[in-house]
């Protein structure tokens, strides 16, 4: 157990924290709101082979300028209506959406994991590593790889 990190490790942790802050701020800031007519709603059956049931449905709303995933509740009632959604400032991801006639704002679950849960886990792991001088190098490496992968996914 090291009491002090080497300079390269501190630089890598600093870069990881910087990326994590950018992703977290992109998710947390309100972004730009748009209201558009729903052109169509698509349902796709995703198949896979495991003990979880082997399939699930995904729903996408298509507007004149954007296509994004929505919950089943919104998909079943969104046809020929207006949808209000918020785009993040940096990565132009849909942070939240709702039908224009509804007050219930929703967030796509993958965006919550990508923009909130993963960054908070990175902060927690690095904080525990520094505060309690625990050797969490494997966990930190895995979280750093996930953070870089998340950043690449958001950019593309």
C-alpha positions in Angstrom: 0.0 0.0 0.0 1.5 3.3 -1.2 1.1 6.4 0.9 1.9 8.6 -2.1 1.1 8.3 -5.8 3.7 8.7 -8.4 3.6 11.7 -10.7 2.2 9.7 -13.8 -0.6 8.3 -11.6 -1.5 11.7 -10.3 -1.6 13.1 -13.8 -3.8 10.2 -15.0 -6.1 10.7 -12.0 -6.2 14.4 -12.8 -7.2 13.8 -16.4 -9.8 11.3 -15.3 -11.3 13.8 -12.8 -11.3 16.5 -15.5 -13.1 14.2 -18.0 -15.6 13.1 -15.3 -16.3 16.8 -14.4 -17.0 17.7 -18.0 -19.4 14.7 -18.4 -21.1 15.4 -15.1 -21.5 19.1 -15.9 -22.8 18.3 -19.4 -25.5 16.1 -17.8 -26.3 18.5 -14.9 -26.6 21.8 -16.8 -30.0 22.4 -18.3 -29.0 22.7 -22.0 -31.2 23.9 -24.8 -34.9 23.0 -24.9 -36.7 22.2 -28.1 -40.4 21.4 -28.9 -41.0 19.5 -32.1 -43.7 17.4 -33.8 -43.2 13.7 -33.5 -42.9 12.3 -37.1 -43.0 8.6 -36.1 -42.4 6.2 -33.2 -40.4 3.0 -33.8 -40.4 -0.1 -31.8 -37.5 -2.6 -32.2 -37.2 -6.0 -30.6 -33.7 -6.5 -29.2 -32.8 -10.1 -29.0 -30.0 -11.7 -27.0 -29.5 -15.1 -25.4 -29.2 -15.2 -21.6 -31.4 -16.0 -18.6 -33.0 -12.6 -18.7 -35.8 -13.5 -21.1 -33.9 -13.3 -24.4 -35.5 -10.0 -25.7 -36.8 -6.6 -24.9 -38.3 -3.8 -26.9 -36.7 -0.4 -27.4 -38.7 2.6 -28.5 -37.4 5.6 -30.5 -39.1 8.9 -31.3 -38.3 10.5 -34.6 -38.7 14.2 -35.1 -37.8 16.4 -38.0 -34.2 17.0 -36.7 -33.5 14.2 -34.2 -34.1 10.6 -33.2 -33.8 9.4 -29.6 -34.8 6.6 -27.2 -37.8 7.0 -25.1 -39.8 5.0 -22.5 -42.7 2.7 -23.5 -45.1 5.1 -21.8 -44.1 8.0 -24.0 -43.8 5.9 -27.1 -47.4 4.6 -26.9 -48.9 8.1 -26.6 -46.4 10.2 -28.7 -47.6 9.5 -32.2 -48.8 12.8 -33.9 -48.1 14.9 -30.8 -45.4 17.4 -29.8 -42.4 16.4 -27.7 -40.3 18.7 -25.6 -36.7 17.7 -25.1 -33.5 19.2 -23.7 -30.1 18.8 -25.5 -27.0 18.9 -23.4 -24.6 21.8 -24.0 -21.4 20.0 -25.0 -22.3 16.6 -26.4 -25.8 17.4 -27.8 -27.3 14.3 -26.1 -30.9 14.3 -25.1 -30.9 14.9 -21.3 -34.6 14.8 -20.7 -37.9 14.7 -22.6 -41.6 14.9 -22.1 -44.8 15.2 -24.2 -45.7 18.8 -24.6 -49.0 18.2 -23.0 -47.4 16.5 -19.9 -45.7 17.8 -16.8 -43.7 14.6 -16.2 -40.1 15.0 -17.4 -38.2 11.8 -18.1 -34.6 10.9 -18.6 -33.4 7.9 -20.7 -31.8 5.4 -18.3 -28.6 5.0 -20.2 -28.0 8.8 -20.0 -28.4 8.6 -16.2 -25.7 5.9 -16.1 -23.5 7.7 -18.5 -23.8 11.2 -17.2 -24.4 10.7 -13.5 -23.8 7.3 -12.0 -20.4 6.6 -13.7 -18.9 10.1 -12.8 -20.1 9.7 -9.2 -18.5 6.3 -8.9 -15.2 7.7 -10.3 -15.3 10.5 -7.7 -16.1 8.1 -4.9 -13.4 5.6 -5.8 -10.7 8.3 -6.2 -11.8 10.0 -3.0 -11.7 6.7 -1.0 -8.3 5.9 -2.6 -6.9 9.3 -1.5 -8.7 9.8 1.8 -8.2 6.3 3.3 -5.0 5.5 1.4 -6.5 2.3 0.0 -5.0 0.5 -3.0 -7.9 0.6 -5.5 -5.7 0.5 -8.6 -7.6 -2.2 -10.4 -11.0 -0.6 -9.7 -9.6 2.8 -10.7 -8.2 1.4 -13.9 -11.6 -0.2 -14.8 -13.4 3.1 -14.0 -10.8 5.1 -16.1 -11.4 2.8 -19.1 -15.1 3.1 -18.7 -14.7 6.9 -18.4 -12.7 7.1 -21.6 -15.1 4.8 -23.4 -18.0 7.0 -22.2 -16.3 10.1 -23.5 -15.7 8.5 -26.9 -19.4 7.4 -27.0 -20.6 10.9 -26.1 -18.3 12.5 -28.8 -19.4 10.1 -31.5 
